[in-house]
Amino acid sequence: MSQIPFLRLDRQFENIRHQIMPAIENVLKSGRVLQGVQTKQVEEKIAKVFDLKHCVALNSGTDALSFSIAALGLKPKSRIAVPSMTFIASASAIVQNNCIPVFVDVNPTTMLMDQSKLINLINSNKVDAVIAVHLYGQMQPLRQIVNITKKKKIPVIEDAAQALGSKRNGNPPGQLSDITCLSFDPTKVIGAYGSGGAVMTNSLKFAEKVKLLRYHGNKGAESILTGYNSQIAELQAAIINIKLKFLKSWQERRNRIAEIYLNELNSQNNLSFFKILEGNIHNNHKFVILCDERNKLLSFLDKQGIGTKIHYAIPLHNHKQFRNYSQKNDFEKVEHLSKHIISLPIYPELKEIEIKKVINSIKIFYK
């Protein structure tokens, strides 16, 4: 194991063990391990965090995306815009619903979907829906986009898998879109010790459709549509309920670590950073730098015992699973940036001495 692993869930667990273990025992003693009180509490808390009327907890963020698309009731082969720089599920969920992903290049200063390119696609009637991804914890601006999509009756889904705690102009994700998706993957700012996700919306119609999809289309004793089994485990819901109490303090710590990284590395000529847009509150789910000689730097940091990742090394439009959806769109920005990004360790349990080692190691490499 690296001396400074990229993620330390073990350290996080030790800090909250005294709350986690009794909660797990209480669930098991209750005899209700699915769709019980813990799931209901998660749904109520998440709806409150996002200031939305309905929340449906699911077994994964991927299911949240897939069910959200299904809830829209789009026609087969509908075209859905999605950024080419995001996790694979943002686009695979489109294909799962017999729709066509329309990949969009990114803004080079933020790595978020290029707004002007998206607007051109919308205005030229080349997309039937939009998945806006809040990448690394920074929110995609949506006001201008939604002003256009509403007139054209084009639905918008927010992929907020990485944006729990993030805000734009004082508002959380979900205030401008039709449906918002969340992930409780273990790597997220609030994660399960397994898998989990949620769909949030102000639409009762969409929420009810997602509930039907969650468990075999069951409505009472009758199954009224073909659904799935995507129930979140009560054990995972109990863990998430505990972790949500730390959302603010953990986010403050992440932001402090990001601030230290920026202050200490900003003067390095061979490094650059993505801009935080005015009005955005970043949750720093990931701290991503742009660097020259990426492979050499990755190798050097690994030898120093520092764990790193690349989010994401291959733009979505270049993945083999999407080769049948090839497009003539320009992807110059994302293809360039994807060759230069590195994600550094950033989690609340990261110690000051470890932060200094990461910084000093990068400075030594570029001496």
N, C-alpha and C positions, 0 to 999 in steps of 0.2 A: 504494500500500500504506500502511496505517496506520503511524504511527511506532511504535505499540505494538500489533502485530497480536494477535488473540485467540489464535493458536497460532503457534509458531515451530519447525516441523519442520526448517527449513533450519539453524537455529542448533543444534538437537539433533544433526543429521547432522554438522555441522562438528566437534562435540565428540567424536564416536565414529567419524569417517571412517576413521581408521587401523585400526579393527577391522572395519568394515563392508565396505570394498572388497576386502580379501583374502578374506573369507568368501564374498562373491559370486563372486569368481574361482575359489575352490576348488570351489564347487558346479558352476559351468559346466565346469570341467576334469574333474570326476568323471563327467560325462555322465548323471548321475541327477538329474532335475529334479522328479520327483514321488515321494512316498512312499519317500524314502531315509533316510539316517542322521539328517539334520537334523530331519525330521518326527518320527522316533522319539525323538530327544532332547527335542524340545519336549513331547511327550506324557509322557515320564518326568518332566521338570522340573515341568510343571504339575500332574501327579498328586501330586507331592511337596509343592508349595506348598499345595494344597488338602487334603492328607492323605487322598486317596481312591485306590482301587485301580486305577481305569481312567480313561484320558483318550484321547479320539479327536479328533485335529486335523482341522479342516474349513476350507472356503474362506470362511466368514463366520459372524458371530455370529447372523445371521438363520437360516442353515441349522441352526446349533446348536439354536436354539429350535424350529424346525419339526421336526427329526429327533427331538428329545426328546419332543415331543408324540406323534409317530408311534410312538415306541418304547413308549409307555404302552399302546398297543392299545385306545384308547378307542372306544366305539361312535360312529357318525355322529351329529351334532347334540348331542354331549356339551357340557355347559356348563362353561366354564373361567373362573374368577375372575381378574381382572387389574386392577391399578390404572389409573385414568384418566389419571394423570400419569406418563408414561414415553415412551420412543421408540416410534414406530409399529410396529416389528417385534414388540414384545412381544404385540401383539394381532393383527397381520396373520398371524403364524404360526399362530394359532388357526384363523382362517378358512381358511388354506391346507390345514388338516387336516380340513376339513368339520365343524368344531366351532363353538360359539357363544361369543363373548366376553361375559362378564358383568362389566361395569365397576364398579369400587368407588371411592368417594370417598376423600380423603386426610385424614391427620391434619394440621391446620393448623400445628402446631409443627415438623413434620419433613418434610412433603410425602410421606412414605411412606404406603402403603395403610392406611386406617383399620382397625385390628385388630378393633374391636368390630363394625363393619359386616360385615367378612369372616366373623367368627364367627357372626353372625346368619344369613348366607347359608348357611353350612355346616350349622348346626343345623336350619335350616328345609328342608334337602335341596334347595337351589336351585342347587348347583354340584356337578360331578362331578370336578373337578380344580382346582388352584390354581397360578397363576404368581406367585410372590413376587418383586418387583423391588427390588433394592438400589440406590436412586436416588442419583445424584451421588457415590457412593462410601460412602454410609452404609447399613449392613445393617438390613433389616427384621427385627424380633423374630419368631421363629418357634416358640419352645418351646411356648407356650400353643396356638398354632394346630395344630401337629403332634400334640400330645396328643389333640386332637379328631379330626383327619383320619385318624389311624391307626386309631382305633376304628371309623370309618365307612369305612375302606379307600378313602379319597380320596387320590390321589397328589399330591405337591407338587413343582413344578419351581422351582428358584431361578434367576432371571435375574441373574447376577452380571457382566453385560457391563461394568458400571462399577465393579466392586468387587474387582479384583485387588489384593491387599495389605490389604484391609479385614478387620477381625476383630470378633467379638462374644463377649464373655466369654472372650477368648483363643483363639477358634476361627475359622478361615476359613469362608467359605460352603461349603455342601455337607454339613455334618455331620448335619443333621436332615432333609434332603429326599431324594427318590428320584433326581433328576437335577439337575445344575447346569450352566449355560451360561455361556460366556465369549466375549468379542469381542476381536479384535486390530485393530479399526478404527484408522486412523492417529491419531484423536483421543484414544484411550484412554491410560491411564498407561503401558502397554506395548503399542505398536502396530506393525503391519507398515507397510511402505511400499506398501501396497495393501490387501488384505483378508485376513481370517483369523478363525477362531473355534475353539471347542473344546467338547466335552461331557465332563463328569466324572461318575463314578458309582461306587458300590461294587458295583453289580449287573452281573455278567458278561452276563446276558441282555440288558439294555438296551444295554450297550457293543457287543455283537455286532450288535444290530439297527442301531445307528447306523453301524457299519462297513459293513454291507450297503448301507444307504442312501447312504453316501458315494460308492460307485462302482458304480452300476448293479446292485446286488443280487448282485454277483459273489461266489461261494464256490467257489474253485478255478477250473475252466474253465466252470462252470455259473452262470447267473444264476437265482437262486431267488425273487427278487421284483423289482418295479419300483422302481428306485432313481434316483439322480441322479449328476451328476459334480461333487462338492464337495471335490476334493482340494486341500489347501493346497500352494502352490508351495514347492519346496525353498528357493528364494531367500528367500521370506518367512519360512520356518521358521528359516533361518540368521540372519536379522536379529532375529527374536524371541529366539532363543537368546542373542544378544549382549546385547540390551536387558534380559533378565531378570537379568543380573548387576548392573544398576543399580536394580532394583526398590526396595530398601531406601533407598538414598541419594536417589533421586528422590522417593520418598514423604516422606522427612524434609524435603526442600526444599519440597515442596508444602505440607506441614503448617506449616512456618515462615512461608511467604507468607500462608497463611490466618490464622495467629496475628497477623501484622502488620496485615492488613486489619481483623480483629476489634478489636484494641486501638486502632487509630487511628479507626475509624468507629463504634464502639459508642456514642459519645456523641451521634451525629447523630439528632435527634428524628424526622427524616423517613425513617429507615432502620431495618430490623429484619432479623434473621438467623434461620435455622433452627437448632433445638436439636440438639446432638449427644447422643444417648441415652446414659445411663450404661451402661458396659460396652462401648461401641462404640469401635473405632479406625477413624477416617475416613481414606480415602486422598486426599480432596480432588480427586477427578477433576474436579469442578466446584465453583466457589465462587459460590454464588447468594445474592443479596440481595433483599429486598423493599423496594420504594420507592414513594413517591408521585410523581406526574407522570412516569411511566415514559418516555413518548415524548419528552418534553422533555429528560429526562436522557440518553436514548440519543442524541438529536441533538446535545446539548452535548458529550458524550464523543467522538462521532465527529468533531466539529469540532476537538477537542483532539488528534486522531490516535490515539484509544484504541479498539481493537476490542472489541466486546461481542457477546453472543448472547443468545437467549431459549430456555431449555430447560424447558418447551416452551410455545409461545404458544397452542396449541389443545389442550385436553384430548381424549383419544382418543375419547370418546363423541360428540364434536362433529364428527369427521372424516366426510367424505362417504362414504368406503368402508365405514363402519359404520352407515350410515343404516338398513339393514335389520335392525339389531339394537338398535333403540331400546328403552329401558327406563324404567321409572317411578322408578328409584332417585334418591335425592337427591344432587346433585353440587355443592351450594352452595359447599363449601370450595375444591375444585379450580378451579371457574369464577372465584371471586374471586381466588385466589392467582395463577392464570395471567396475570392482567392486571397484576400488579405485580412479577414476577420479572425479574431481569437477571443474567446470568452474567458475571463479571469475568475478565480474563485471569489464569490461574494455571497455570504450567508451570515446571519446574526451571530453565530457561534465562532466566527473567525476572530482569532486573537490579534492584538496589536502587533506582537512580535512576528506573527505570520504575515500580516499585511506589509510590514516593513521588509520582510524577506522577499515577498513577491515584487515589490517596488525596486529594491536594491538589485535583485537578480536581473530585472529588465534593464536597469541602468548599466549594469556591468556588461551585459550582452552588447549594448550599443556604444560602449566606450571606444 
